[in-house]
Amino acid sequence: EITNNDDVVPKCKNCGGPVMFNVRGGKWFLENHFQEKRRAYKKFIEDKIREYEGTDKYLVILEIGVGFNTPSVVRWPMEELATNSRHVRLIRVNEQYPDVPSELSLRRAVGLPLDATEVVSYMKE
C-alpha cells in the first residue's frame, strides 16, 4: 500500500530516522536472532543424514522459488547437501532459475522450470 502520510511510516525508536526491513545485505544485517534456529536446523539435517546412512532412505529437499538474491542462504547450501551426501536429494522448482549443478546427476537433483505459485496452489488441491 502506498501512503503520503508520514505518520504511518515506521521510524527508529532511538533516533527517529527511517527504518527498513532486516534484509540480508550490507553491514546492517543482524544475524544474531537467527543463530539458535540455524543451529537447530543444522542439527536436524545432520541427524537425518546420519540416520539414513546404510539405508535406502533419503532426505528430500523441496526448494521452491529460490533464486539468486542471496544464494548463499538457501540455494548453495542445498546444492552442497545434495553434492556431499548420497542420502540427500534436491528438487528445485523455479521458473527462471531451475538449473542444478552439472555434477549432480538426475538421480541426485532435478530442476523444474515451473511457476512456484502454481505448484503450491496445485499441491493445496
C-alpha positions in Angstrom: 0.0 0.0 0.0 1.3 3.5 -0.9 0.8 6.3 1.5 1.7 10.0 1.7 1.1 10.1 5.4 4.5 10.2 7.1 2.9 9.3 10.5 2.3 5.7 9.4 5.9 5.2 8.1 8.0 3.3 10.7 10.8 5.3 12.4 13.7 4.3 14.5 12.7 4.3 18.2 16.2 5.7 19.1 16.9 8.5 16.6 13.5 8.9 14.8 15.2 8.2 11.4 13.8 5.9 8.7 13.9 2.2 9.2 14.0 -0.7 6.8 13.4 -4.5 6.9 16.2 -6.6 8.2 17.1 -7.9 4.7 20.4 -9.8 4.1 23.0 -7.4 2.7 25.4 -4.8 3.9 26.8 -4.3 7.3 23.4 -3.5 8.8 22.1 -7.1 8.6 21.5 -8.5 12.1 22.0 -12.3 12.3 22.1 -12.9 16.0 18.4 -13.6 16.4 18.7 -16.3 13.7 21.5 -18.2 15.3 19.5 -20.5 17.5 17.2 -21.6 14.7 20.2 -22.0 12.4 21.9 -24.4 14.9 18.7 -26.4 15.4 18.2 -26.7 11.6 21.8 -27.8 11.1 21.5 -30.4 13.8 18.2 -31.7 12.3 19.8 -32.1 8.9 23.0 -33.7 10.2 20.9 -36.1 12.4 18.8 -37.2 9.4 21.7 -37.8 7.1 23.4 -39.9 9.8 20.2 -41.8 10.5 19.8 -42.6 6.8 23.4 -43.8 6.3 23.4 -47.5 5.4 19.7 -47.4 4.5 17.7 -46.8 1.3 16.1 -43.7 2.8 16.6 -40.2 1.5 16.2 -36.6 2.8 14.4 -34.9 0.0 14.7 -31.1 -0.2 11.9 -29.4 -2.0 13.2 -25.9 -2.8 10.5 -23.6 -4.2 11.2 -20.3 -5.8 14.7 -19.8 -4.5 16.7 -17.5 -6.9 19.9 -15.6 -6.7 19.0 -12.7 -4.4 21.0 -14.3 -1.6 22.1 -17.7 -2.9 24.4 -18.3 0.0 21.5 -18.5 2.3 19.5 -21.3 0.8 20.4 -22.2 -2.8 24.1 -23.1 -2.5 23.8 -24.8 0.9 21.1 -27.1 -0.5 23.3 -27.9 -3.5 26.1 -28.6 -1.2 24.0 -31.1 0.8 22.9 -32.9 -2.3 26.5 -33.0 -3.6 28.1 -34.2 -0.3 25.6 -36.8 0.9 24.4 -39.7 -1.1 21.2 -39.7 1.1 20.1 -36.2 0.1 18.0 -35.4 -3.0 17.2 -31.9 -4.3 14.0 -30.9 -6.2 14.3 -27.3 -7.3 11.2 -25.5 -8.5 12.0 -22.2 -10.1 10.5 -20.8 -13.3 13.5 -18.6 -14.1 16.4 -20.4 -12.5 15.7 -24.2 -12.3 19.3 -25.2 -13.1 21.1 -27.6 -10.8 24.9 -28.1 -10.9 26.1 -30.5 -13.6 28.0 -32.6 -11.1 24.6 -33.6 -9.6 23.2 -36.4 -11.7 19.5 -36.7 -12.3 19.4 -39.2 -9.5 20.6 -36.5 -7.0 18.9 -33.4 -8.2 16.3 -32.1 -10.6 15.3 -28.6 -11.6 11.7 -28.0 -12.7 11.1 -24.8 -14.7 7.7 -24.2 -13.1 5.9 -21.2 -11.5 6.2 -21.6 -7.8 2.8 -20.1 -7.1 1.1 -22.6 -9.5 3.0 -25.5 -7.9 2.0 -24.6 -4.4 -1.6 -24.0 -5.5 -1.7 -27.4 -7.2 -0.4 -29.0 -4.1 -3.1 -27.5 -2.0 -5.9 -29.1 -4.0 
